[in-house]
Amino acid sequence: MTPNLDPIKIGTRLARNWWVVALRGAIAILFGLAALFLPRITLSTLVFLFGAFVLGSGILLVMTAFKDRLNNAHGWLLLIEGAISIILGVLVFAFPAITALVLLHFIAAWAIMIGILEVIAAIGMRKEIENEWLLFLVGIGSVIFGVSLAIWPGAGALAILWVIGIYAIFFGILLLILAFRLRSWGNQRA
């Protein structure tokens, strides 16, 4: 039995919680800026920044999933995305002495899983909100970023830091734009 992706619920849930999408975007931008403009950042600081980023993002997603109850597949997608992020954040804080290579694989796996879930949500949301492509773009960008990190993990620490920073800023900007479009769409429906 396939889960019922209620397209009305997807857009409505995200529009009601547009601020969560905006907050996730702002957190991502701050993380990206730290990665770009603090190039002498130590690995342990990067590990903690990444852990805080995914843990905070995961908590926001879980809160959003439960806010409107888990009455459809989209609520469960938010819960799964949030749970993956929380688990990864906890692992990062539990094992802060991980190597750079392990951190890169954590980031790659997280980006791929989250990207796939965002693409699934975007497909359902497009049935309700016409010409809405931002969440789909965020998901595809996340998958491409994750696969790139997995394929080229040894591309040099500074280059990787720049790639992570640019990705986080790109991800954050798209989430902010999506949040304000959702807010506007939700206000028009009210």
C-alpha positions as a printed NumPy array, in Angstrom:
array([[  0.   ,   0.   ,   0.   ],
       [  1.487,   3.337,  -1.027],
       [  1.158,   6.305,   1.307],
       [ -1.402,   8.903,   0.319],
       [  0.393,  12.151,  -0.445],
       [ -2.429,  14.592,   0.151],
       [ -1.309,  17.499,  -2.06 ],
       [ -3.513,  20.036,  -0.313],
       [ -2.026,  19.128,   3.047],
       [  1.538,  19.45 ,   1.792],
       [  1.205,  23.076,   0.706],
       [ -1.049,  23.997,   3.608],
       [  1.303,  22.466,   6.188],
       [  4.342,  24.233,   4.738],
       [  2.463,  27.531,   4.359],
       [  1.325,  27.385,   7.994],
       [  4.892,  26.708,   9.068],
       [  6.691,  28.99 ,   6.609],
       [  8.753,  30.388,   9.473],
       [ 10.323,  26.937,  10.059],
       [ 11.463,  26.852,   6.432],
       [ 12.811,  30.411,   6.84 ],
       [ 14.616,  29.554,  10.08 ],
       [ 16.209,  26.479,   8.484],
       [ 17.354,  28.717,   5.623],
       [ 18.839,  31.283,   7.998],
       [ 20.669,  28.58 ,   9.97 ],
       [ 22.073,  27.136,   6.735],
       [ 23.283,  30.568,   5.587],
       [ 25.003,  31.222,   8.925],
       [ 26.701,  27.819,   8.764],
       [ 27.791,  28.491,   5.164],
       [ 29.161,  31.921,   5.992],
       [ 31.128,  30.485,   8.92 ],
       [ 32.595,  27.804,   6.647],
       [ 33.531,  30.384,   3.972],
       [ 34.803,  33.28 ,   6.044],
       [ 36.522,  31.401,   8.826],
       [ 38.914,  29.301,   6.716],
       [ 41.233,  28.657,   9.644],
       [ 38.395,  27.06 ,  11.502],
       [ 39.507,  23.858,  13.166],
       [ 37.994,  20.53 ,  12.262],
       [ 36.442,  20.206,  15.712],
       [ 34.734,  23.597,  15.314],
       [ 33.434,  22.582,  11.879],
       [ 32.16 ,  19.32 ,  13.355],
       [ 30.274,  21.191,  16.094],
       [ 28.886,  23.763,  13.636],
       [ 27.646,  21.006,  11.353],
       [ 26.207,  19.083,  14.32 ],
       [ 24.346,  22.174,  15.526],
       [ 23.077,  22.863,  11.997],
       [ 21.614,  19.388,  11.418],
       [ 20.369,  18.966,  14.994],
       [ 18.57 ,  22.335,  14.976],
       [ 17.139,  21.698,  11.529],
       [ 15.95 ,  18.256,  12.595],
       [ 14.23 ,  19.555,  15.732],
       [ 12.385,  22.186,  13.679],
       [ 11.24 ,  19.558,  11.184],
       [  9.993,  17.18 ,  13.892],
       [  8.103,  20.038,  15.576],
       [  6.49 ,  20.894,  12.242],
       [  5.565,  17.26 ,  11.599],
       [  3.728,  16.991,  14.923],
       [  2.187,  20.46 ,  14.816],
       [ -0.495,  19.406,  12.302],
       [ -0.46 ,  15.743,  13.365],
       [  0.965,  12.899,  11.353],
       [ -2.214,  12.398,   9.369],
       [ -0.657,  12.001,   5.92 ],
       [  2.514,  10.981,   4.128],
       [  3.943,  14.504,   4.107],
       [  3.83 ,  14.682,   7.888],
       [  5.737,  11.407,   7.953],
       [  8.266,  12.73 ,   5.402],
       [  8.928,  15.719,   7.668],
       [  9.274,  13.401,  10.661],
       [ 11.698,  11.097,   8.81 ],
       [ 13.753,  14.045,   7.511],
       [ 13.844,  15.518,  11.011],
       [ 14.736,  12.204,  12.644],
       [ 17.608,  11.611,  10.191],
       [ 18.952,  15.085,  10.949],
       [ 18.607,  14.66 ,  14.72 ],
       [ 20.313,  11.246,  14.686],
       [ 23.185,  12.609,  12.623],
       [ 23.486,  15.673,  14.884],
       [ 23.602,  13.469,  17.989],
       [ 26.228,  11.208,  16.372],
       [ 28.367,  14.225,  15.509],
       [ 28.209,  15.513,  19.106],
       [ 28.722,  12.015,  20.557],
       [ 31.87 ,  11.445,  18.489],
       [ 33.479,  14.891,  18.078],
       [ 36.914,  13.45 ,  17.371],
       [ 35.813,  12.056,  14.021],
       [ 38.172,  12.566,  11.131],
       [ 37.54 ,  14.966,   8.282],
       [ 36.832,  12.057,   5.927],
       [ 34.165,  10.625,   8.239],
       [ 32.617,  14.093,   8.598],
       [ 32.492,  14.444,   4.813],
       [ 30.75 ,  11.083,   4.502],
       [ 28.251,  12.119,   7.215],
       [ 27.539,  15.338,   5.321],
       [ 27.273,  13.496,   1.98 ],
       [ 24.866,  10.87 ,   3.354],
       [ 22.742,  13.512,   5.067],
       [ 22.557,  15.679,   1.925],
       [ 21.549,  12.723,  -0.279],
       [ 18.841,  11.459,   2.12 ],
       [ 17.429,  14.929,   2.779],
       [ 17.549,  15.793,  -0.93 ],
       [ 15.525,  12.704,  -1.876],
       [ 12.905,  13.481,   0.775],
       [ 12.682,  17.116,  -0.393],
       [ 12.193,  16.023,  -4.016],
       [  9.355,  13.688,  -2.931],
       [  7.717,  16.524,  -0.97 ],
       [  8.184,  18.947,  -3.874],
       [  6.459,  16.593,  -6.308],
       [  3.428,  16.456,  -4.025],
       [  3.475,  20.199,  -3.398],
       [  3.559,  21.046,  -7.122],
       [  0.08 ,  19.537,  -7.434],
       [ -1.208,  22.288,  -5.17 ],
       [  1.036,  25.305,  -5.749],
       [  1.455,  26.057,  -9.427],
       [  4.988,  26.708, -10.731],
       [  6.547,  25.912,  -7.352],
       [  9.991,  24.551,  -8.136],
       [ 12.173,  25.835,  -5.287],
       [ 11.841,  22.83 ,  -2.966],
       [ 12.554,  20.544,  -5.935],
       [ 15.671,  22.599,  -6.738],
       [ 16.792,  22.432,  -3.088],
       [ 16.362,  18.646,  -3.145],
       [ 18.223,  18.137,  -6.433],
       [ 21.007,  20.474,  -5.269],
       [ 21.322,  18.487,  -2.033],
       [ 21.576,  15.174,  -3.876],
       [ 24.172,  16.535,  -6.327],
       [ 26.173,  18.016,  -3.454],
       [ 26.046,  14.753,  -1.471],
       [ 27.053,  12.611,  -4.436],
       [ 29.898,  15.021,  -5.269],
       [ 31.259,  14.797,  -1.718],
       [ 31.001,  11.012,  -1.778],
       [ 32.809,  10.747,  -5.122],
       [ 35.582,  13.281,  -4.382],
       [ 36.15 ,  13.184,  -0.6  ],
       [ 39.866,  13.936,  -0.769],
       [ 39.659,  17.182,  -2.724],
       [ 41.621,  19.169,  -0.163],
       [ 40.388,  20.6  ,   3.117],
       [ 40.076,  24.231,   2.022],
       [ 38.308,  23.316,  -1.221],
       [ 35.881,  21.089,   0.683],
       [ 35.23 ,  23.856,   3.201],
       [ 34.414,  26.235,   0.35 ],
       [ 32.109,  23.69 ,  -1.308],
       [ 30.304,  23.062,   1.997],
       [ 29.973,  26.798,   2.618],
       [ 28.663,  27.565,  -0.865],
       [ 26.222,  24.662,  -0.717],
       [ 24.906,  25.748,   2.694],
       [ 24.389,  29.327,   1.507],
       [ 22.691,  28.136,  -1.725],
       [ 20.475,  25.764,   0.301],
       [ 19.653,  28.524,   2.797],
       [ 18.822,  31.172,   0.191],
       [ 16.481,  28.816,  -1.652],
       [ 14.78 ,  27.874,   1.614],
       [ 14.317,  31.565,   2.506],
       [ 12.81 ,  32.337,  -0.898],
       [ 10.545,  29.286,  -0.596],
       [  9.48 ,  30.333,   2.922],
       [  8.369,  33.78 ,   1.807],
       [  6.59 ,  32.357,  -1.248],
       [  4.782,  29.909,   1.037],
       [  3.86 ,  32.743,   3.388],
       [  2.478,  34.789,   0.512],
       [  0.582,  31.804,  -0.892],
       [ -0.847,  31.015,   2.54 ],
       [ -1.985,  34.628,   3.031],
       [ -3.73 ,  34.607,  -0.36 ],
       [ -5.649,  31.464,   0.609],
       [ -6.736,  32.86 ,   3.989]])
